[in-house]
Amino acid sequence: MVWRHLSRQSVRRILIALGLIGLILGIISPALPGPNSPANRLALRGHQLFLAGVNYPYRSEEDFGTGAWGYSGVNDPTTYQEVDTDFANLEASGVRVVKWRVFNDGRYSPTFDQDGMPTGLGDHFFSDIDAATALARKHHLYLVFTLFSSGFWTTDCVQNDVHLGGHADIFSDPIKRQALIERAIIPLVRHLANNDRVLSYEIIAEPDWGVSQLNQQSDNRIKVGLSGVRAFVKQVAAAIHYYTPALATVEANRASDMTYWKGLGLDYYSFSWYDWLEPYDPLDRPAASLGLDRPIVLGEFPSVGSKYYHTAQVYDIALRQGYAGAFAWSYGNADQYSNWANVANEYLRWSRENWSLIDVAPIVAPPSGTVQLLAQPFQYQGVQVLNGQDGFSVQAQVAVQRAGTYGVQWFIYDSTQNPGPPAGQTNAALSNAFSSLTTQLGSLATGRTYKVSMGLFDQSGHLVKWFDSVAVLKMVGGVPQIQTQVVEDPCGRQTLPGNA
């Protein structure tokens, strides 16, 4: 047979390309419903668990790797402190599993050449991955790594030498697709193959937004055909199963779309639910009614802001209706669906009541008492626009964990662009008590939307902390107004709602 004349690596590549490795090795079966793995549980680390957790989408969208905007990955000292604080707060809240996005829209990793061919993972990537898993271990947490968001191809623009999205051809060009798997995904999963902190990989978060057959709205997203995305998912799932004991899934943006990801070697299905979906895909219904052949996990739901349910109710619904897990959206994301301070104690009470179902490795007891969230090492609050004799200015309250004198630079720039030269700069003595920092707004055009960001620098001029978009302003009738909700993709185009 021809197989005799092929190297082991060549055979492996062929099998991954066909998406067959996980099936051939029989690694997928532990997650399937059966006598030892019921449909409402997942087989994880030798236990049948309800996979309850929280989305920790990112500290920034540049957590892993580096690029032209500078390095702010998990292993950077400032970012490390911030994630350490976040994970301490999640641990204190009774959380055992967090879902964290790795590549996002491809802005920092993987790396690509000028023709869009994947070339690797770039500097700092693995040190950031190792820092992330070390922090998870420190705080008794486990990880579900989301590889891509649909922004990997639904957006396409270059901002200050950083390419956001632009990789739709991965789904139509099998050579580029295979290169992405061999040069980025396989090195990642091999690196983590023996790391017990990683339970699962979510291959794409809400790909539906970028699939022409599943999203036919004119929303300015770039869309590709379903067959190409299915081929990609199948190949990545095969690679995950070949190199690791971790599970694999895809998160659909609604329950009714999960059926499009059948037959690809996934271990469980996942979907998002938000209030806007309730008339079409109601949440409180049996998982079995969806007619799928794998367990189902609710991958996203609003932890705040829902007019239908509060956080603990959703976890209870998932348990009662036969789902295998649920993940709240979110810890740390600044949107209308996220405010962990408001739900931390609610989650802690729920986790105590269900600890035997959610404790991945039964070596720790649930936290006692109530949650007292630790303050971040760098904070801002109370952003407001002031009108004085010298015109309009913007003010923010800033506190730092390590007291000292910092160089403060303000940046005010069109929301479709990246910062230019600072609009204002000064030195300020900062401490863990909030101090007021103010800068003049200058001349802004009516009808335009602007971002206000701030950088804190040490006395040597090195950036210590970047506060991105402390405010978004729009000039209305010559008056700058703070916008509480701006629906734009990173390339500055208007889109319809969606967390992809």
N, C-alpha and C positions, 0 to 999 in steps of 0.2 A: 504494500500500500504506500501511497505517497507520504503518509504521516511518518514513515520510517526515515525519510530523507530530510525531514524538517527538524531544526533545533527545537529544544524545549521552549525557548523564548518565542520562536515563530509560531509554534502551536498555541502558546498562551495568547499571543496577539490575535490569532484567528478566532479562538474561542471567545475572547472578550468582544471582538468585533461582532460576533454572532449573538452575544449575550447569553452564552450557554454555560459558563463556568459554574455559577452558583447552582444551577440545576444538576449539572453532572456530579458535583461533589456532594449534593444533598444537604448543603448547609442551610438552605432556606427553611426546611421543614420544621425546625423548632418553633417558628413563629406562627405556624398554621393552626387553625382551630382543630381540636382533636381531644382525645381522652386526657392527654397530659398538658394541653394548652388550650383552654377555653377561649371562645371568641371574644370574651370581654376582658382578657388578660394578655400580656406579652411575656414570652419567656426571655428573661434578662438576668444574666449573671447567676443562673441556676435557680431563679425564683419566678413564680407567676405573679406579675405585678400589674397594677393599674398605673400607667405612666403619667402621673400628675406632675405638672411643672409650670414654669413661667418662661415666656419669651424674653430673652435678654438680647434684643436684636443686635446691638453693638454699643460700645462706648463711643466710637465714631464709626464711619464706614471705611476707615483705614486702620482697623485693628490688627491686620495681618499683612506684613510686608511694608514696603516704602515706595515713594514715588516723588514726583516733581513738587508736590506741596509740602514736602518735608516728612520726617519720620515721627509718627505718633502711635506706633504699634504697642501691643500689650507689654512688651519687654522694655519699653521706654519708661524711665523712672516715674514720671508723672502719671502716665496711663496705668502703670502697674499699681500705684497707690490707689488710683480711682477704682480699678476693677477689684482690688483687694477689699476696699470699703463696700462696694456693691455686693460682692459675694458674702461678706460678713453680714450684711443686712438681709440677704436672701436666706442664709443659714439660720439667722435668728428668727426668721419668719416661718421656719419649718419647711422650706423648699428643699427638695432633694435633686431635682433635675432642671437644668436650664437649656434653652435652645438658642444657639448663638450662630450668627451668619458669618461666613468665612470670606468668600469671594465677592459677594454682593453683585454689583454691576460690572465687576472686572476692572475697576479704576486703578487698583494697586497690584493686585495679583489675580490670576497668573500674568506672566509677561508675554508680550506679543512682538513680532517684528513689524516692519512697516507695511507688510502685506497682510497683516492679521493672522499670521501663522503663530500658534502657541509655541513658546520657547522654553518655559520653565516657571519657576516660582519666585526668583529674585531674592534680593538681600533681605535679611531679618525674618523671612517668613517662618522658618522652622523655630527660631528662637522665640518668636511670638506664640506659635502653637504650643511650644513647651512651657512657656510662662502661663498660658491659659490653662493647661491641664494641671500644672503645679498649683495654681490658685484654686482650681476646683478640688484637688485633693486636700489642700489645707483646710477648706471649709466644708468638707464632706459632701461635695456636690458631684453630680454626674452631668455629662454633656450630650446633647444632640446637636451635631454640627450641621447647619444648613449650608450647602455648598454655594448655590446661586439663587439670586432673585431674578424675576423675569426682566428686570432692568438690564441684565446682561445683554439683551438684544432689543428690548423695546425702546431704549434710548440710544442716541448716537450723536455725541458732540465732544469737542475738545475744549477744555477750559484750562488756561494757563499750563499747557503741555501735558495735561492729564486727560486721557480718553475715557469718557463715561459711556459704558455700553458699547454698541457698535459691532456686536459679534453674531448677527443673525446668520451669517454664512456657516457657522459651526453646524447648523442643522441641515444644510444643503450640501456641504462639502465633506465627504467621508474622510478625506485625508486630513483636513483641519480638525475634524472631530476626533479622529484617532490620535492625532498629535496632542490635543488637549487632555485626553485620557491618559496617554502614556507619559506626558511631560509634567502634568500638574496633579491630576487626581490620583493616579497610582502612587507617585512619590509621597503624597499626603497620607493615603490610607496605609501604605506600607510603614511609614514612619510611626503611625499610631496603632499598628496592628496588635501590639501587646500591651497597649495602655488601657487599663481597666476603667478609666474615667469616661471613655467614649462609648456610649450605648448604641447610638444610631446615627445614620446620615440621612438628612432630608435633602434629596438631590436638587430639587428646585422648589422654592417657595412661590406658590401661586403662578405657575406657568400659564394658566388660562388667559391672563391678561394679554399675553403676547402670542396667542394661537388664533389664527384667522377663523377657524371653524367654531371656536368657543367664545370669542369676543368680536362681535360684528358691529360694535359701536364705533362711531367716528370720534375717537378720543385721542388722536395724535400718537398713539403708541405704534411702533413698528411691529408687525405681526408676521409669523412664519406658519408653515403648514404643520398640522398635527403629526403627520407621519415622521417628520424629521426629529421632532421633540421626543416622540415615543422611542425612536431608534437610539437616541442619545441616552435616555433614561435607562433603557434595557442594557446598554453597554456599561454604563456606570454602575448599575446594580450588580452586574456580573463581576466587575472588578472589585467592588466592595466585598462581595461574598467570597471571592477567591483569596483575597489577602487578609481579611479580618473576620472576627466572629460577630461584628456589629450588624445591626439590622439596617434596612434601607426602605425609604418611603419617598413619596412626593406629596406636597400639600396643595390640593386643589383649592380654588378660591370660593368654592361652594360645594355643598354635599352632592348635588346631582351630577357634578363633573367628575367625581371620583371614578366612575365607571370607565372613563377614557384611559385610565392608567392600569387597567387590568391586563394580565398576560405578560407582564414585563419583569417578573421575578421579584417584585416588591414583597416585603414581609408584612406590611400593614399599610392601610390607606389613611389619608389625613385630609382635613378640610378646614377652611375658615368659616366662621359665622359672625356676622354683625347684624345690627338691627335692620338694615336695609334689605337683608335677605329673608327676613321672617315671613313675608307674604308668599315667597316662592319656595323656600327651603326651610320650613319651620324647624326649630332646634329640638323641641321636646317630642321626639318620636323614636321608636325603637331602632337601634342600629340594624337589626335584622331586616327591617323594612326596606333598606337600601339595596338588598340583594347582592352583596359583594361576597367574595370568597376569602377574605382575610379580615383580621381584626381592624377596627376603625378607631382612630384617635382624633379628637377635636384639636386641631393644631393652633388655632387662634380664636379668641373671643374677647370682647371688651371687658376689662376688669373694672372700668368705671364708665359712666355715660350711657349705659343701656337703659331704655325705658321698659324693658321686659324682665330682666333678671339682674340680680347682683352676683358677685363672684362665687360665693359658696353655693348658691343655687345651681349655677352652671355645672360645677363639679358634681353635685348631687344628681343632676339630670343625667350627666354622662354615666355615672355609676348605675343609676336605676334603669336606664334605657339600653344598657349592654355595650357601651363603648369601652375601649381598652385604655383610655387616657384622655387628658385634656391639658392644654397650655394657655394660660391667661396672656393677653397682650396688655401691658408689657411692663417690665421693670426698666426704668430709665429713659424711655422714649418720650419726647415732649410732644404729645398729641392729645386729642380729646378723649382717647380711650385708655389713657395711662396716668395713674397717680398712685404709686405703690404705697405712699405714706397713708393713704386713705383705706387701703385694703389689707395691709400687712397683718394686722391682728385678726381680721376675719379669716385670712388664709391660715394663720397659725392655729386658730381654733379648729378649723376644718381638718388640717393635717393631723392634729392630735387625735381626733376622732377616727381617722382612717389610716393611722400610722402603719399598721401591719400590711396594708395594701400598697403603700407607696414607698416604703423604705427599701431602697435598692439593695443595700448590703446591711443586714440588721446588726450593726455594730454601734450605733449611736441611738440615744433616746431622743424623743422630740423635745424641743426647747421648752422650758418652763417660763412662767410669768407672762409678761406682755412685751411686745416689741418696742424697743427704743432704738430707732434708726440712728446710725452713726452719720455725722456730717461729712460731706465730701471735703477733701483737702483744699479744693478751690470751688467757691460758690458765688453765684450772683442772684439777686432778686430785686423786686421793686422797680423794674424799668419804667420810666415815665418820660414824657415830653414836657419841657418847661418853656414858658414864654416870658422872656425878660427884656430888659432895655436893649440888649445887644442882639435880640432876635431869638429864634428857637434853639434849644439845646436838648440833649438827651442825657438822662441821669440813670445810673444803676448803683445798687448797693453791692459791694464786693467784700468777701471775707476769705482769708487764707489760713491754713493750719499752721504754717511756719511764718511767724511774724518777721517783718523786715521791710526794707525799702525796695520797691519794684518800679521798673519803668513801665508806664502804661501807654499803649498806643491804641487809638480808636480808628476804625476803618468804616467808612460809609460809602456804599457802592451799589450800583444797579443790581437788582436781584438776579438778572440773567448773566451776570459776569462774576469774576472773582476780584478780591481786593486789589486796589492799586496802592499808591503811596498812602501812608497814614494821614487821616484828616485832622488828627490832633494827638499830641503826646505830652506827657508830663511824668514826674516822679511822685510816688505816693507811698507813705508809710502805711502798711496794711497788717492786720492781725486777725485773730479769730472772731473779733467783733466787726460787724458790718460797717464799712466806710462808704461814703457817697463819692462817686466819681462822675464827672460831668464833662461833656464836650459840646462845642457849638456845632449846629447842623449845617450851617452855610446855606448855599443856594441849591434848592432841589426843584426839579421840574414837576409841574402839576400833572397828575394822572399817572406818574411813574411810581414803581414800587422799589424800595431800597432796603438793603440789609445793613444792620449795624453790628459789627463784630469788634472784639477787643483782644489785644494780646498783652500778657504780662511777661516782662523780661527781667532777668537778674542784672546785677550791676556790671556784668561783663558783656551785656547785650545779647545773651542767649535767651531764646524763647523758653519760658517755663510753662505757660498755660495759654492756650488759644480758646477763647469763648466765641464759638461760632454762632452768629445770628442771635445775639442777645435781644434784638428787636427787629421786626419787619415793619417798615413805615411806608405809608402811601400818602402822597400829597393830594389833599382834597380841598378845593377852594383856597389854595395857598396855605393850608394848615396841615402839618404832618400828623398823621393819625397812626397809632399802633394797630397793626393787623393781628388778630388773635388766631386766624386760620387762613393759611394761604395754600391752595391746592395747585401745586406746580411740580413737574418732574424736575430732576436735577439740571436738565438742559433748558429750563425756563419756559417750557411750553405748557399751556393749560391742558389738564387731563381730568377725567372723571375720577371719583374717589376710588381708592384701592391702596393697600399697604405694600404692593409689590415694588 
